Amino acid sequence: MHSPDDLRLISHLHGGFPLSDRPFLEVGRALGWSEDLVIERLRHLLSHGELTRFGPLFQIERAGGRFVLAAMAVPEERFDAVAAQVNALPEVAHNYRRAHALNMWFVIATEDAAQVSAVIGQLEAATGLPVLAFPKEREYAVELRLPLMEPADGTH
């Protein structure tokens, strides 16, 4: 369960982080906290799984790399073993089970576009299953902000 202070911290950081030499100090000042308290609370939220990630989102294509959404239809009796094979590759991130014929979805992240095919080939050879790739055709800027706390004035 999140404390009200943790919710204040998450709400404050949602959608922005100071770009400075001491960003945690700036966040602390805005909340009336110390820099150390901000860092300690973030470590706590991450270590307890209340936050799963805290870090930047990169537009890897601008640096020559590539992100590709991929999916596989994995027989249920092999799911855990195949997940371990897929997750063993450093280029694989965000592997999720889905209730669908394509029941395993993950992201392949490579330093250059040519590596995607190699990673897919490696996965297909290791698992004996086809990997379907869904490369990004267009980028959309979507920023979803969900309220974490009731507004102070009680309005919605």
C-alpha positions as CSV (number, residue, x, y, z in Angstrom):
1,M,0.0,0.0,0.0
2,H,1.4,3.4,-1.0
3,S,1.7,6.0,1.7
4,P,0.3,9.5,0.9
5,D,3.9,10.8,0.7
6,D,4.8,8.0,-1.9
7,L,1.8,9.0,-3.9
8,R,2.9,12.7,-3.8
9,L,6.4,11.7,-5.0
10,I,5.0,9.6,-7.8
11,S,2.5,12.2,-8.9
12,H,5.3,14.9,-8.8
13,L,7.6,12.8,-11.0
14,H,4.9,11.6,-13.4
15,G,5.7,13.0,-16.8
16,G,8.8,15.0,-15.8
17,F,12.2,14.8,-14.1
18,P,14.6,17.8,-13.6
19,L,17.6,17.8,-15.9
20,S,20.3,19.1,-13.6
21,D,23.4,18.1,-11.7
22,R,21.2,17.3,-8.6
23,P,17.7,16.3,-9.8
24,F,16.8,14.5,-6.6
25,L,17.7,17.6,-4.6
26,E,15.3,19.7,-6.9
27,V,12.5,17.1,-6.4
28,G,13.1,17.2,-2.7
29,R,12.9,21.0,-2.5
30,A,9.6,20.9,-4.4
31,L,8.2,18.4,-2.0
32,G,9.8,19.8,1.2
33,W,12.0,16.8,1.5
34,S,15.7,16.1,1.6
35,E,17.5,14.7,-1.4
36,D,18.3,11.6,0.6
37,L,14.7,11.0,1.4
38,V,13.7,11.2,-2.3
39,I,16.3,8.7,-3.2
40,E,15.4,6.4,-0.3
41,R,11.7,6.5,-1.1
42,L,12.4,5.7,-4.8
43,R,14.6,2.8,-3.8
44,H,11.9,1.5,-1.5
45,L,9.2,1.7,-4.2
46,L,11.4,-0.1,-6.7
47,S,12.6,-2.8,-4.3
48,H,9.1,-3.6,-3.2
49,G,7.7,-3.7,-6.7
50,E,5.4,-0.8,-6.3
51,L,7.3,0.9,-9.1
52,T,8.7,-1.5,-11.8
53,R,10.9,1.0,-13.5
54,F,12.4,4.4,-13.0
55,G,14.4,5.8,-15.8
56,P,14.4,7.6,-19.2
57,L,12.6,6.5,-22.3
58,F,14.8,6.7,-25.3
59,Q,14.0,7.2,-29.0
60,I,16.4,4.5,-30.0
61,E,15.8,5.0,-33.7
62,R,17.4,8.4,-33.5
63,A,20.6,6.7,-32.4
64,G,20.5,4.1,-35.2
65,G,18.9,1.4,-33.1
66,R,15.6,-0.4,-33.4
67,F,12.8,-1.5,-31.1
68,V,10.5,-4.2,-32.5
69,L,7.4,-5.7,-30.9
70,A,7.5,-9.5,-31.3
71,A,5.1,-12.3,-30.5
72,M,5.1,-16.1,-30.4
73,A,2.5,-18.8,-30.1
74,V,4.0,-21.0,-27.4
75,P,2.5,-24.4,-26.4
76,E,1.3,-24.0,-22.8
77,E,3.4,-26.9,-21.5
78,R,6.6,-25.2,-22.9
79,F,5.7,-21.6,-21.9
80,D,8.1,-21.3,-18.9
81,A,11.0,-23.0,-20.7
82,V,10.5,-20.8,-23.8
83,A,10.2,-17.7,-21.7
84,A,13.5,-18.5,-20.1
85,Q,15.1,-18.9,-23.5
86,V,13.7,-15.7,-24.8
87,N,14.5,-13.7,-21.6
88,A,18.1,-15.0,-21.7
89,L,18.9,-12.8,-24.6
90,P,20.1,-9.3,-23.6
91,E,18.2,-7.8,-26.6
92,V,14.8,-8.9,-25.1
93,A,12.8,-6.8,-22.8
94,H,9.2,-6.6,-21.5
95,N,8.2,-10.2,-22.0
96,Y,4.5,-10.7,-21.2
97,R,2.0,-13.6,-21.3
98,R,-1.2,-12.8,-23.1
99,A,-4.5,-14.7,-23.3
100,H,-4.4,-15.0,-27.1
101,A,-3.2,-17.5,-29.7
102,L,0.0,-15.4,-29.7
103,N,0.5,-15.8,-26.0
104,M,4.0,-14.4,-25.6
105,W,4.7,-10.8,-26.4
106,F,8.1,-9.1,-26.0
107,V,10.3,-6.2,-27.3
108,I,13.5,-6.7,-29.2
109,A,15.9,-3.8,-28.7
110,T,19.0,-3.7,-30.9
111,E,21.8,-1.2,-31.6
112,D,21.1,-1.3,-35.3
113,A,18.2,-2.4,-37.5
114,A,20.1,-5.3,-39.0
115,Q,20.5,-7.0,-35.7
116,V,16.7,-7.6,-35.3
117,S,16.7,-10.4,-37.9
118,A,19.7,-12.0,-36.2
119,V,17.9,-12.0,-32.9
120,I,14.7,-13.4,-34.4
121,G,16.7,-16.1,-36.1
122,Q,18.5,-17.0,-32.9
123,L,15.2,-17.2,-31.0
124,E,13.6,-19.4,-33.7
125,A,16.6,-21.7,-33.7
126,A,16.6,-22.0,-29.9
127,T,12.9,-22.6,-29.5
128,G,11.9,-24.2,-32.7
129,L,9.0,-21.7,-32.9
130,P,8.3,-18.9,-35.3
131,V,8.7,-15.3,-34.1
132,L,6.4,-12.7,-35.5
133,A,7.9,-9.2,-35.7
134,F,5.8,-6.1,-35.6
135,P,8.1,-3.2,-36.4
136,K,7.0,0.3,-35.7
137,E,5.5,2.0,-38.7
138,R,4.6,5.3,-37.2
139,E,5.3,6.9,-33.8
140,Y,2.6,8.4,-31.7
141,A,3.1,10.7,-28.7
142,V,0.7,9.4,-26.1
143,E,1.1,10.5,-22.5
144,L,-1.2,8.7,-20.1
145,R,-1.5,10.4,-16.8
146,L,-3.8,8.7,-14.3
147,P,-4.7,10.6,-11.1
148,L,-3.0,8.9,-8.1
149,M,-4.7,11.0,-5.4
150,E,-8.0,12.9,-5.0
151,P,-7.7,16.6,-5.7
152,A,-7.2,18.7,-2.6
153,D,-10.5,20.5,-3.2
154,G,-12.5,17.2,-3.6
155,T,-13.3,17.7,-7.2
156,H,-12.8,15.0,-9.9
